[in-house]
Amino acid sequence: MIIYSVTVVIKKDVEDSWLKWMKEEHIKDVIKTGNFTDWEMHNLLLPEIAADESTYNISYKSPSLHQYNKYLKNEASRLQKEHTERFSGKFKASRAVYQLIT
């Protein structure tokens, strides 16, 4: 199992609309690509980084590195562009890929 982890630091003045859009549209669009089977979202409580920002992590579960790479090649730039256009200047994002160890 591969975990595609996206951490987003979002300005609080757009946090509510960002969170609504993420849950109602963006995450569903990522899952619809067929490269991920599930997702989880976490909100960082401690340590608090900045008073005017909130930090979230979205973890997408993929059955294989091949499936993740397929997403990266065919879908990632389009979906990331939508996010950037919608919330330009209001967020910072970082991404990492993990392998689940059981």
C-alpha positions in Angstrom: 0.0 0.0 0.0 1.3 3.4 -1.0 0.3 6.6 0.8 0.3 9.8 -1.2 0.5 12.5 1.5 -0.4 16.2 0.7 0.2 18.8 3.4 -1.5 22.1 2.9 -1.1 25.3 4.9 -4.1 27.4 4.2 -4.9 31.0 5.2 -7.7 31.2 7.8 -9.6 33.8 5.8 -10.3 31.1 3.1 -10.2 28.0 5.3 -13.9 27.3 5.4 -14.4 27.6 1.6 -11.2 25.6 1.0 -12.3 22.8 3.3 -15.8 22.7 1.7 -14.3 22.6 -1.8 -11.8 19.9 -0.8 -14.4 17.6 0.7 -17.2 18.2 -1.9 -15.1 18.4 -5.1 -11.3 18.0 -5.1 -10.8 14.9 -3.0 -13.7 13.2 -4.9 -12.0 14.1 -8.2 -8.7 12.6 -7.0 -10.4 9.4 -6.0 -12.3 9.3 -9.4 -9.0 9.0 -11.2 -9.1 5.3 -10.2 -5.6 5.4 -8.8 -6.6 5.6 -5.1 -8.9 3.5 -3.0 -9.4 5.7 0.1 -8.4 8.9 1.8 -8.1 10.5 5.2 -7.8 14.2 6.2 -6.2 15.5 9.4 -6.1 19.0 10.9 -2.9 19.8 12.7 -3.7 21.0 16.3 -0.2 21.2 17.8 2.2 22.7 17.4 0.3 25.8 16.1 2.4 27.2 13.3 0.9 30.6 12.7 -2.2 32.4 14.0 -3.5 33.2 10.5 -3.0 29.8 9.0 -4.2 26.2 9.5 -2.4 23.0 8.5 -4.1 20.0 7.0 -2.8 16.7 5.7 -4.7 14.6 3.2 -3.5 11.0 2.8 -4.6 9.1 -0.3 -4.2 5.3 -0.4 -3.0 3.6 -3.6 -2.6 -0.1 -4.1 0.8 0.2 -5.8 3.5 2.6 -6.7 2.6 1.9 -10.4 -0.9 3.3 -9.7 0.5 6.3 -8.0 2.9 7.0 -10.9 -0.1 6.6 -13.3 -1.8 9.4 -11.3 1.3 11.5 -11.3 1.7 11.2 -15.1 -1.9 11.6 -16.2 -3.8 13.5 -13.6 -1.8 15.3 -11.0 -0.9 18.5 -12.9 -4.5 19.1 -13.9 -5.9 18.7 -10.4 -3.0 20.7 -8.8 -3.7 23.5 -11.3 -7.3 23.6 -10.3 -6.3 24.0 -6.7 -3.7 26.7 -7.4 -6.1 28.7 -9.6 -8.8 28.6 -7.0 -6.7 29.4 -3.9 -3.7 31.2 -5.5 -1.6 33.1 -2.9 -3.6 31.6 0.0 -1.8 28.3 0.6 1.5 26.4 0.6 1.5 22.7 -0.3 4.1 19.9 0.1 3.8 16.3 -1.1 5.4 13.0 -0.1 4.9 9.3 -0.9 5.2 6.6 1.8 5.0 2.8 1.7 2.7 1.4 4.4 4.6 -1.1 6.6 2.4 -3.8 8.3 
